[in-house]
Each structure stands twice: as C-alpha cells, then as structure tokens.
Amino acid sequence: MTPDDVKQLIQAAIENSEVIIDGEGCNLSAIVISETFEGMSMLQEQKMVFAAVNHLIASGELHALAIKAYTPEEWESVKSNYELGM
C-alpha cells in the first residue's frame, strides 16, 4: 500500500474529488475536496472517506488516516493555510 494507492481509492469512491495525501508508511493524512460534501456534517464527510479505505485499516496496512474534507468553496478559503508540496 502506497500513498498513491490510498489517493486512488478515495478518488474512486468520491466522485469528482481532488485528493492530496501526505505522510508515509502506514500513517497518512488526506485533504479531500469534493462538491459531494456540500451540506454534509464533518462526521458524514469523514465516514465517507474512511469507507473508501476501511479494508486497509481493518487489515493493518493503514494504521492511521487524518482527514480534512472540504467543498471546493471551503477549500478556496483555507488552502492558503496549508503548505503543500505540489
């Protein structure tokens, strides 16, 4: 399991999402941006992202995944707070 594998799983599960993965090994963080999150609570957003990788967590391949989920509008207002290696 690589960070790119996790990114691809999340993108496949959440339509039209942009996913930024940071970290290495089995401890990662993910920023997920999608219109799908419009009107959802933070808990609903996180459950949706975790559902995409739950099998990796259950198997122990992924130990921890910190999630920040945003709509595109929310992302525009907070992205300057992140130092991204893009």
N, C-alpha and C positions, 0 to 999 in steps of 0.2 A: 504494500500500500504506500503510495507516494502522495504528497500534497496535491499533485495534479489529478490523481485518481479521485480524491475527495472532491476537488473542484468539479470534475466531470459528473460525478454522482449527483451533486447538488444542482448543477445546471440542468441535468436530465430530469430531475424531479420537480423543479420550479421553473415553469415556463418563462421564457424571455428574461432570464436572470443574468446579472453580472456578478461574478464571484471572485473575491480576492482572498487568497489563502496565505497565511503567514505561519512560520514555525517550522519545525522539522521533527522527524521521528513520529512518535505516537501522540504528541501534544501540539495541537494546531489551533489557530484562530481563523475565523471566517467572517468576512464582510460580505453580506448578500444584499444586492439591490434588485428589487423587482416591483412592478406595478401590482403584482399579486398580493402584496402586503397591505394594499390600500384598505383601510377600515379594520384591520386586524389588531388585536392586542399584542403586546410584546410576547406573551406566553404562546399565543397562537402561531406567531411567526417562528419562534424557536422550535416549537413542536414540529412544524412543517420541515424545517431544516434538519432537525435530528432524525426525522422519519427517513430521510434520504440516506443517512449513514448509520442508522441504528444497528444494522448487521455487523458493521465494522467494530462498533463499540461492544456489542454482545460477544464477538469473537476475541476481543482483546487487541485486535490490530490497531485500533484507535482508542487511546486512553482518555483523552480529553479534547473537547472542541468548544472553544469560546465563540459565541455567535453575536454578531451585531447585524441586525436586519433593518433595512431602510427601503422606503419607496424612493423613486428617482428624485422627487421633490425634497424629501428629507435628506437624501444623500448630498444634494447640491448645497444645502445649508450647513452640513457638518464635515464635508470632505476635507476642508482646509485644516481641520483639527488632526488629521492623520498624516503621518509621514510615510508615504507609500513608495516602495521601490519599483515603480512602473516606468 
